[in-house]
Structures are given as C-alpha cells and as structure tokens.
Amino acid sequence: MAAVEATGLVKTFKSRKNTVKALDGIDLEVPEGSVLGLLGPNGAGKTTTVRVLTTLMRPDEGSARVLGHDVVKEADTVRQLVGLSGQYAAVDELLTGRENLWMFGRLYRLSSAQAKQRADELLEIFDLTEAADRTLKTYSGGMRRRLDLAGSLIAHPKVLFLDEPTTGLDPRSRLDLWQIIRDRVSEGVTILLTTQYLEEADELADSIAVVDHGSVIARGTADELKAKVGGERIEVVPQDPAEADRALKLLVTALQVTDPDATSIDGNSHRITLPAPGGAGALVEVIRTLDGNGIRIADIGLRRPTLDDVFLTLTGHATDNPDTDTDESAVGAARGRA
C-alpha cells in the first residue's frame, strides 16, 4: 500500500505582474515504510508539493491521499497522521526545549501529562536532555534542528515530511540527523524528504523523484538515475594546461569515443572528462596514450556518475542552494492547525 499518493497536482500562483505554475501535474507514490527523496533546482516546486500533501495548501487540480485519506476532503484526519519539519526550525526562542515540545504535544491534542511524557522521551532520543530546561536562545543551530524534528514526531506520526531538514548544519550535526532519520524508518515511519544535498538523498532515499518546472522529469533509485548519464568516467588534468585540447583529441581516438558530447574540458581547471569503456582498463590506456605522446599528468581518476551529473543531464543546470521556495511560516502553521 502506498502511504502517500499524488496524481496530477497543479498549483498556480498569480500576481499583478505574472503567473507562475508551481506544480504542473505532479505524480508521486511513496510505499509504506520507505523514503522518497524529492530533488529539484530552486523553484522546482518541492516545497509547494509538501504544502499540498500536508494540507497547508489546496491544489488547483489533481488529488492526493495520505494513508488513504484525501488531503482536501479529510484534511483534519491527515493532520493527525503526519509530522512536518521544515528548512527553518519552527520553535519559540522564549521557551525552553521541554516547553516547546510540551506545546507541540498540546497542539496535537495530547493531554498535558501525555505531552510531558512524550517530551521527555524525545528529549532523550535526540540527546537534548541536558539542555531541556534552557531557553532556545542558548541552542546551537544543530540543537534547534534536532528539537524541531523532535516536535514533528510528538504525536507518533506514521508519515513524516522533511523539507530540507539539514540545511545550514555542520557535517557532524547532519550525520547525527541522518542517523535519527534512519532510526525512524526502522520503526516503520514513511518519509518524504526534500533536500538540497544530493549525497543526502543518496544516503537516505529508497527512491528519488527529480522535479523541475513543477513536473517529475525522472524517478528511480539513485543507481538507476545515475545509469541515465552513462557508466564510469575518466577525469584527467594535464600538467601543462596548454596541452588539454591535444590530450583530449588523443584520448578520443585511443578510447574510440564516438559521441563528442560525452567529453568535456573544464575551462578553469582544464580537467578533461570522457567515458571510460572497460573501467580500469581504460584508465591504463589513458596513462599509456598520454605518456607515449609526452603529455605529463597532474591528476587522474576513475569515477562513477553522481547525482550532480544526473541533475546536470536532466535539467541542464546544477542544483541551487538554498531552495528559496521554503516558507518558514507554513511549517509553524502545520502545527498550529493540528
């Protein structure tokens, strides 16, 4: 059974100056207990999709269901089943960590005693017990993100929407949050994750949907998407930048590359990139060819395509940072309407 289903979602925003179609027929399906990574460049429609699926915004066309409940017709029920954590921590800086979680519990209609018990549980899970009675003003960015994620779990949601949850965190804090997310998945929670970090989707997502201009333009596992841009590649930097063009011509002939679009030379680093048929064997041929023609190598390597390559191939540009279509107020509203 799909925990989240969306069919033909359309959302248009109009102003005096222009009309923007944020969603242009989005179709999604997230199986129960899995993680879907929703990736796309700035303004692609990721956050608008999350807002529709969490009842914060009505679609102009199409339909969506969460655990079988229509997000428009059964919005109250959906709100009781989902948790939402946005790009910015939706917490009250004047309250302590414990008070924030207690407040979230009350918004989800837990009794005062239930909210207190759940707050204590989450403070321990998220390693915030020692800071529980300090005001949020004293919390670091990573602590605030952990508290915000804890707040989204206050009512034991079966489906969790994470809109760029690790934006702005240091590497250590990001790794900590990744582990917390994995722990929730191991408990059977379904997660829809939007992220600006491609390695994050690589690490966490069972499947990925790439969104651009309000439409899903590709979907599959990380490996399936990487396969769309071809196999392994060789990257080589000549010691003399003036030799880059000659080196590329020699390598195209040596490796029998028939597609000129599959090769490139970076104008700044003079790094040559070309397909590597045969993997390591092609690498040996590159070294032999360049050495035999008196071209010395400054750097060389064999690598698989990355999700960055997928983005560049599918959308014609790399991902943007940050994703400006995230609305902090919408995250707070989700809890306020619970």
Backbone hydrogen bonds, N-H to C=O, Kabsch-Sander energy under -0.5 kcal/mol:
donor,donor_aa,acceptor,acceptor_aa,energy
3,A,30,V,-2.4
4,V,30,V,-1.5
5,E,65,R,-2.6
6,A,28,L,-2.6
7,T,63,S,-2.9
9,L,26,I,-2.3
10,V,61,E,-2.0
11,K,23,L,-1.6
13,F,20,V,-3.3
15,S,18,N,-2.4
20,V,13,F,-3.1
22,A,11,K,-1.3
22,A,20,V,-1.1
23,L,11,K,-1.9
24,D,214,G,-3.3
25,G,9,L,-2.4
26,I,9,L,-2.1
28,L,6,A,-2.0
30,V,4,V,-2.7
32,E,1,M,-2.0
34,S,31,P,-1.5
36,L,191,I,-2.5
37,G,35,V,-0.5
37,G,207,S,-2.8
38,L,36,L,-0.6
38,L,193,L,-3.6
39,L,37,G,-0.7
39,L,209,A,-2.5
44,A,41,P,-1.9
49,T,45,G,-2.0
50,V,46,K,-1.9
51,R,47,T,-2.5
52,V,48,T,-2.1
53,L,49,T,-2.4
54,T,50,V,-1.6
55,T,52,V,-1.5
56,L,51,R,-2.0
57,M,51,R,-1.2
60,D,10,V,-2.8
61,E,10,V,-1.4
63,S,7,T,-2.1
65,R,5,E,-2.7
66,V,69,H,-2.6
67,L,3,A,-3.4
69,H,66,V,-1.7
71,V,64,A,-2.2
74,E,70,D,-2.1
75,A,72,V,-0.8
78,V,74,E,-2.2
79,R,75,A,-2.3
80,Q,76,D,-1.0
80,Q,77,T,-0.6
81,L,77,T,-0.7
81,L,78,V,-1.3
82,V,78,V,-1.1
83,G,159,V,-2.0
85,S,161,F,-2.5
91,V,89,A,-1.5
93,E,91,V,-0.7
95,L,92,D,-1.3
97,G,131,A,-0.6
97,G,134,R,-1.3
98,R,132,A,-2.7
100,N,96,T,-2.4
101,L,97,G,-2.0
102,W,98,R,-2.3
103,M,99,E,-2.4
104,F,100,N,-2.3
105,G,101,L,-2.3
106,R,102,W,-2.1
107,L,103,M,-2.2
108,Y,104,F,-1.5
109,R,106,R,-1.8
110,L,105,G,-2.6
115,A,111,S,-2.9
116,K,112,S,-2.1
117,Q,113,A,-2.3
118,R,114,Q,-2.7
119,A,115,A,-2.3
120,D,116,K,-2.1
121,E,117,Q,-1.9
122,L,118,R,-2.4
123,L,119,A,-2.4
124,E,120,D,-1.5
125,I,121,E,-2.2
126,F,122,L,-2.6
127,D,124,E,-1.4
128,L,123,L,-3.6
129,T,123,L,-0.8
132,A,129,T,-1.3
134,R,131,A,-1.8
136,L,95,L,-2.1
137,K,93,E,-1.1
138,T,135,T,-1.9
139,Y,136,L,-1.6
144,R,140,S,-2.2
145,R,141,G,-2.1
146,R,142,G,-2.2
147,L,143,M,-2.3
148,D,144,R,-2.6
149,L,145,R,-2.4
150,A,146,R,-2.3
151,G,147,L,-2.4
152,S,148,D,-1.5
153,L,149,L,-0.7
153,L,150,A,-1.1
154,I,151,G,-1.2
156,H,153,L,-1.9
158,K,81,L,-1.6
159,V,81,L,-1.5
160,L,190,T,-3.3
161,F,83,G,-2.9
162,L,160,L,-0.6
162,L,192,L,-2.7
163,D,85,S,-3.2
163,D,161,F,-0.6
164,E,162,L,-1.0
164,E,194,T,-2.4
167,T,164,E,-1.3
169,L,166,T,-2.0
174,R,170,D,-2.3
175,L,171,P,-2.2
176,D,172,R,-2.0
177,L,173,S,-2.3
178,W,174,R,-2.5
179,Q,175,L,-1.9
180,I,176,D,-1.8
181,I,177,L,-2.5
182,R,178,W,-2.4
183,D,179,Q,-2.3
184,R,180,I,-1.8
185,V,181,I,-2.0
186,S,182,R,-2.2
187,E,183,D,-0.8
187,E,184,R,-0.6
188,G,185,V,-2.0
189,V,184,R,-2.0
190,T,158,K,-2.4
191,I,34,S,-2.5
192,L,160,L,-2.2
193,L,36,L,-3.0
193,L,191,I,-0.5
194,T,162,L,-2.8
195,T,38,L,-1.1
198,L,196,Q,-0.7
200,E,197,Y,-0.7
201,A,197,Y,-1.3
202,D,198,L,-2.1
203,E,199,E,-2.0
204,L,200,E,-2.4
205,A,201,A,-2.1
206,D,35,V,-2.1
207,S,35,V,-1.7
208,I,220,G,-3.1
209,A,37,G,-2.7
210,V,218,A,-3.0
211,V,39,L,-3.8
211,V,209,A,-0.6
212,D,215,S,-2.5
214,G,44,A,-2.1
215,S,212,D,-1.4
217,I,210,V,-2.7
217,I,215,S,-0.7
218,A,210,V,-1.1
220,G,208,I,-2.0
225,L,221,T,-2.4
226,K,222,A,-2.3
227,A,223,D,-1.8
228,K,224,E,-0.6
228,K,225,L,-1.0
229,V,226,K,-1.4
230,G,227,A,-1.4
233,R,303,R,-3.2
234,I,274,L,-2.8
235,E,301,G,-2.7
236,V,272,I,-2.2
237,V,299,D,-3.2
239,Q,296,R,-2.9
243,E,240,D,-2.4
244,A,241,P,-1.7
247,A,243,E,-2.8
248,L,244,A,-2.4
249,K,245,D,-2.0
250,L,246,R,-2.2
251,L,247,A,-2.3
252,V,248,L,-2.6
253,T,249,K,-1.6
254,A,250,L,-2.4
255,L,251,L,-2.8
256,Q,253,T,-0.5
257,V,252,V,-2.1
258,T,256,Q,-0.5
262,A,259,D,-1.7
263,T,260,P,-1.4
264,S,273,T,-2.0
266,D,271,R,-2.3
270,H,266,D,-2.0
272,I,236,V,-3.2
273,T,264,S,-2.6
274,L,234,I,-1.8
276,A,232,E,-2.0
279,G,276,A,-2.4
281,G,278,G,-1.8
282,A,279,G,-0.8
283,L,279,G,-1.4
284,V,280,A,-1.9
285,E,281,G,-1.7
286,V,282,A,-2.3
287,I,283,L,-2.1
288,R,284,V,-2.4
289,T,285,E,-2.6
290,L,286,V,-2.5
291,D,287,I,-2.4
292,G,288,R,-2.2
293,N,289,T,-0.8
293,N,290,L,-0.6
294,G,291,D,-1.5
295,I,290,L,-2.9
296,R,294,G,-0.7
298,A,237,V,-3.1
299,D,237,V,-1.4
301,G,235,E,-2.2
303,R,233,R,-2.6
310,V,306,T,-1.6
311,F,307,L,-2.5
312,L,308,D,-2.5
313,T,309,D,-2.5
314,L,310,V,-2.9
315,T,311,F,-3.0
316,G,311,F,-0.7
316,G,312,L,-1.2
317,H,311,F,-0.6
324,T,322,P,-0.9
326,T,323,D,-1.1
328,E,326,T,-0.6
330,A,327,D,-0.9
331,V,327,D,-1.0
331,V,328,E,-0.6
332,G,328,E,-1.4
333,A,329,S,-2.1
334,A,330,A,-1.5
335,R,331,V,-1.1
336,G,332,G,-2.2
337,R,333,A,-1.8
338,A,335,R,-1.0
